[in-house]
Every structure is written in C-alpha cells, then in structure tokens.
Amino acid sequence: MIRKTEIHEVLVKERGWVEMSWQDSLILEESENTISDWKGDYEAVERVVEKKSFGRKKITQAKKRLKGYLVLTNQKIVFLQEHGLFGKSYHQTLSIPLENIQGISQGGSVSKFISITDREGTSVFHLPVKFDTFRNLIMNTKAQRKQELEKLRRKERVHIVLDFSSVKEYMDKGGLKLQSVRCPECNAPVKLPDSGNQFECEHCGNIVYAQDILEKIKALIG
C-alpha cells in the first residue's frame, strides 16, 4: 500500500515542485523571534461584484476560509496563507502589531471561532486550541511588548535631551577627569566627544549614547 505522503514526495521530486515551509516565508525584524504557531483557518472577507441587468452592479461581501498558520512573535501576530496542493508555499495575508490588539474573544455554539480585535477591525480564526491558554499567551506577550516599547521611547527621549557636554559637566562636579571610556559593546577605549548625544565606536561600529556613558560615570562617582 502506497501512502499519500509517499506519492507526494515522488511528485515533488519528479516534477520539480518546490516545498516551502511557513518558517521560510516569515520575515522577522531585528530582535524579533517566534513564540508559538497554530495551524488553522483565517476567515477572510472578500468583495464580490455581481453584474445585474441594464449594466447595474451589486457589491456584496463573501466570507472565505483560508488555510495556513497563525504565528505569534514577540512583536506581532501574522497569518501565513497556504498555497498549492503539492509544491506548497506560504504568503503573509494578515499582520497585527501586538500593541494594537484591543481584545480576544471566542464565539460559536457548535463550531467555535476566535475573534481578535485591533484598531483596524476584527479578524476571525478557526483554530484547534484551548481558548484561555491561547488568549493568555497572546495578552502576556502583548504586555511584554508594550513594556519594551515604553523603554525604547523613554531612552529616545533621554538621548535627545542629554548630550556629552552634560556628561562632562557631571564629571567635573564629581571631581572625575576622564579623556576616554570603554565601549559598552567591544570594551575598547574610545575618546569622549565634546558634544552630541551619540557617536560611533571606531573599533566595532557600535553606537554609544551619552545616557549609557552617564550611567557608567554615576557608578564610578557614586
């Protein structure tokens, strides 16, 4: 007896079909990583134009279930739609930043579905998951993402206000005279500039911020 998977492998090999996993199709930003994934359907809504008599048109909305994977990263939720019967490929159909998620709910009496609401509207999914576990994982990851974004915003505000002239003033008040410091990334000695809020390490190319140097100075002065 030949199994379905064996036929699939033979056809892919003989006809030169390319097999692509959803991982190959997922584009991640710097410092972004996957948390979890679920195989299921995304209930997309399409506009259908129906031609009527005398050249008139009737526009309606039709629901269509797309097969694929819902993927949770530490920055967003993505649905990758599956294409092809044998040589499968995946394409991104939906992307929701975690910070934009407003709520997650479950509906349906017989056929359960999950709704994720964000600033753009509501997206419906059919997934074989335990709802409470699914919801808690996404909301906890969202909370962590919001904390990370707030830290970045605070750091950006400080970098704009604080420059190296302020750092040198702080050092003078504390009786500390330094012409150079260590790069936080490669630990090589770098010369302190007289002004500006950042500079590039000549050894490794890392961007050194005035705020980061100030924290080191505070540790030395106390």
Backbone torsions as a table, in degrees:
resi	resn	phi	psi	omega
1	MET	NA	125.0	178.7
2	ILE	-91.2	126.2	-178.9
3	ARG	-80.3	158.2	-178.2
4	LYS	-61.0	-38.9	-179.2
5	THR	-65.4	-34.3	179.4
6	GLU	-68.2	-41.3	176.3
7	ILE	-60.9	-42.2	-180.0
8	HIS	-59.6	-45.2	-178.7
9	GLU	-64.5	-39.9	179.8
10	VAL	-65.2	-45.8	-179.4
11	LEU	-63.9	-41.6	179.0
12	VAL	-60.9	-41.8	-178.3
13	LYS	-71.1	-45.8	-175.1
14	GLU	-72.1	-38.6	-174.3
15	ARG	-96.3	-1.1	175.4
16	GLY	73.7	23.1	177.1
17	TRP	-68.3	144.7	-179.0
18	VAL	-99.0	123.6	176.9
19	GLU	-91.9	126.2	179.5
20	MET	-126.8	128.6	177.8
21	SER	-83.5	162.3	179.3
22	TRP	-66.1	-27.8	178.0
23	GLN	-62.3	-34.6	179.1
24	ASP	-69.4	-23.6	-176.2
25	SER	-93.5	-12.0	-176.0
26	LEU	-84.2	122.7	178.7
27	ILE	-98.9	120.4	-177.8
28	LEU	-108.6	144.7	175.6
29	GLU	-80.6	172.2	176.8
30	GLU	-61.7	136.2	-179.1
31	SER	66.7	15.2	177.1
32	GLU	-99.5	139.2	178.4
33	ASN	-143.9	157.6	-178.6
34	THR	-80.2	142.6	178.9
35	ILE	-103.9	-47.5	-179.1
36	SER	-160.9	166.8	177.6
37	ASP	-147.8	152.7	-179.1
38	TRP	-138.4	132.5	175.8
39	LYS	-87.0	130.9	-178.2
40	GLY	-179.5	-158.3	-176.3
41	ASP	-117.9	145.4	172.9
42	TYR	-110.6	124.8	-177.1
43	GLU	-87.5	92.2	-178.4
44	ALA	-85.4	152.4	178.7
45	VAL	-112.4	124.1	-179.0
46	GLU	-115.5	148.5	175.7
47	ARG	-85.4	128.0	179.6
48	VAL	-115.6	124.6	180.0
49	VAL	-101.7	117.7	-179.0
50	GLU	-108.8	123.4	-179.8
51	LYS	-78.4	131.1	178.9
52	LYS	-111.4	-178.9	179.4
53	SER	-69.5	157.2	178.8
54	PHE	60.6	31.2	175.5
55	GLY	75.7	5.7	-179.6
56	ARG	-77.7	155.7	179.4
57	LYS	-128.2	142.9	176.4
58	LYS	-119.1	122.1	-178.5
59	ILE	-102.9	123.1	178.4
60	THR	-128.0	171.7	177.7
61	GLN	-112.4	134.8	179.8
62	ALA	-125.5	139.0	179.0
63	LYS	-89.5	139.5	-179.8
64	LYS	-138.0	128.0	-179.0
65	ARG	-89.8	119.7	-179.5
66	LEU	-102.1	130.9	179.5
67	LYS	-86.3	147.6	178.6
68	GLY	165.0	-149.9	-177.7
69	TYR	-127.4	133.4	169.9
70	LEU	-95.1	122.6	-173.7
71	VAL	-117.9	131.8	176.2
72	LEU	-105.6	124.3	172.4
73	THR	-112.5	-179.7	178.0
74	ASN	-78.9	4.1	178.5
75	GLN	-127.9	-23.6	-174.6
76	LYS	-160.1	171.7	170.1
77	ILE	-112.8	132.4	-177.1
78	VAL	-129.7	138.9	171.0
79	PHE	-109.4	124.4	178.7
80	LEU	-106.5	111.7	-177.2
81	GLN	-78.0	136.7	-179.7
82	GLU	-87.0	133.3	178.1
83	HIS	-125.5	146.3	175.0
84	GLY	91.0	145.4	179.9
85	LEU	-89.4	-41.3	-179.2
86	PHE	-111.7	-62.0	176.6
87	GLY	-81.2	84.2	-172.2
88	LYS	-76.8	147.5	173.5
89	SER	-142.8	164.9	-176.9
90	TYR	-132.5	140.4	179.5
91	HIS	-133.9	141.9	-178.6
92	GLN	-70.5	123.7	179.8
93	THR	-105.5	-29.5	-174.6
94	LEU	-147.2	141.2	175.9
95	SER	-142.7	125.7	-178.9
96	ILE	-125.5	114.6	173.9
97	PRO	-60.1	138.2	-175.9
98	LEU	-58.8	-37.4	-177.5
99	GLU	-67.8	-14.3	179.9
100	ASN	-91.2	-8.5	-178.8
101	ILE	-69.9	128.6	-178.5
102	GLN	-104.8	-24.6	-179.9
103	GLY	-176.0	156.6	177.2
104	ILE	-133.3	126.9	-177.8
105	SER	-137.0	165.9	178.9
106	GLN	-121.0	140.9	179.4
107	GLY	-138.9	178.2	179.7
108	GLY	90.8	134.3	179.9
109	SER	-90.0	-44.3	179.2
110	VAL	-100.4	-58.8	177.7
111	SER	-94.6	102.9	-176.9
112	LYS	-72.2	146.7	173.6
113	PHE	-141.6	159.7	-178.6
114	ILE	-118.3	131.4	179.3
115	SER	-110.0	130.1	175.2
116	ILE	-115.9	118.1	-177.4
117	THR	-103.8	131.6	175.6
118	ASP	-132.8	-168.8	-175.8
119	ARG	-65.7	-22.5	-178.0
120	GLU	-89.8	-17.0	-177.9
121	GLY	146.1	-153.2	-177.6
122	THR	-120.7	132.4	177.7
123	SER	-112.3	135.4	-175.6
124	VAL	-111.2	135.1	-179.3
125	PHE	-131.3	149.3	174.2
126	HIS	-115.2	105.4	-172.5
127	LEU	-131.9	140.5	177.2
128	PRO	-83.8	73.6	-176.0
129	VAL	-132.5	161.7	168.9
130	LYS	-83.6	118.5	-168.6
131	PHE	-58.7	-47.4	-176.6
132	ASP	-60.6	-42.7	179.0
133	THR	-64.9	-43.3	179.0
134	PHE	-60.6	-49.7	-177.5
135	ARG	-64.8	-44.8	-177.9
136	ASN	-62.1	-39.6	180.0
137	LEU	-62.5	-45.7	-178.4
138	ILE	-68.2	-43.9	-177.4
139	MET	-68.3	-35.2	176.7
140	ASN	-67.7	-39.5	177.6
141	THR	-67.3	-36.5	176.3
142	LYS	-62.4	-43.5	-179.9
143	ALA	-61.0	-41.3	178.2
144	GLN	-65.8	-39.2	179.1
145	ARG	-64.6	-41.0	179.2
146	LYS	-64.1	-37.8	177.0
147	GLN	-64.2	-42.2	178.6
148	GLU	-63.0	-43.4	179.8
149	LEU	-65.1	-37.5	179.0
150	GLU	-66.8	-39.6	177.0
151	LYS	-62.4	-42.2	178.7
152	LEU	-63.4	-41.5	179.9
153	ARG	-65.4	-40.9	178.4
154	ARG	-64.2	-41.7	-179.4
155	LYS	-65.7	-39.4	178.6
156	GLU	-64.4	-39.8	178.9
157	ARG	-64.2	-41.0	-179.7
158	VAL	-67.0	-40.5	-178.9
159	HIS	-62.9	-33.4	-179.2
160	ILE	-70.0	-39.0	-176.0
161	VAL	-81.6	-45.4	-172.8
162	LEU	-87.3	132.6	174.4
163	ASP	-130.0	179.3	-173.4
164	PHE	-72.9	-21.3	174.3
165	SER	-65.4	-36.6	176.8
166	SER	-68.2	-36.2	178.0
167	VAL	-63.8	-43.0	-179.7
168	LYS	-67.1	-35.6	175.7
169	GLU	-62.7	-42.3	178.1
170	TYR	-62.8	-40.5	179.2
171	MET	-65.5	-42.0	179.7
172	ASP	-61.9	-41.1	178.9
173	LYS	-65.0	-32.1	-179.4
174	GLY	-89.0	1.9	178.6
175	GLY	73.1	26.1	-177.9
176	LEU	-110.0	126.5	179.8
177	LYS	-115.1	110.8	179.5
178	LEU	-130.4	131.5	174.8
179	GLN	-95.9	-22.4	-179.7
180	SER	-145.1	160.5	178.0
181	VAL	-136.2	177.4	178.2
182	ARG	-95.3	135.9	176.0
183	CYS	-63.4	129.0	180.0
184	PRO	-61.0	-21.2	-176.3
185	GLU	-91.9	-52.9	-174.4
186	CYS	-107.8	-7.1	177.2
187	ASN	69.4	13.4	177.0
188	ALA	-81.0	150.8	178.8
189	PRO	-69.8	134.0	178.2
190	VAL	-132.5	143.8	-178.7
191	LYS	-79.7	137.3	178.7
192	LEU	-76.4	128.0	175.6
193	PRO	-74.3	162.7	-179.3
194	ASP	-81.6	-23.0	-177.3
195	SER	-150.9	-179.7	-178.5
196	GLY	89.9	162.6	-179.4
197	ASN	-107.2	2.0	177.8
198	GLN	-163.7	159.5	173.4
199	PHE	-153.2	164.2	-177.8
200	GLU	-99.2	130.7	177.9
201	CYS	-65.3	128.3	-177.7
202	GLU	-73.2	-12.1	-177.7
203	HIS	-93.1	-45.2	-174.8
204	CYS	-120.0	-8.8	179.8
205	GLY	83.2	1.9	179.2
206	ASN	-67.8	143.9	176.1
207	ILE	-83.9	121.4	-179.8
208	VAL	-102.7	123.7	-177.4
209	TYR	-98.6	148.7	178.7
210	ALA	-59.2	-37.7	-179.8
211	GLN	-61.6	-39.9	-179.5
212	ASP	-65.9	-40.7	178.4
213	ILE	-67.6	-39.1	179.1
214	LEU	-60.2	-39.4	178.8
215	GLU	-62.6	-39.1	178.0
216	LYS	-67.9	-40.2	178.9
217	ILE	-63.6	-42.3	178.9
218	LYS	-59.9	-36.6	-179.9
219	ALA	-68.0	-32.9	179.2
220	LEU	-75.6	-43.1	-177.6
221	ILE	-76.4	-39.8	-179.6
222	GLY	87.3	NA	NA
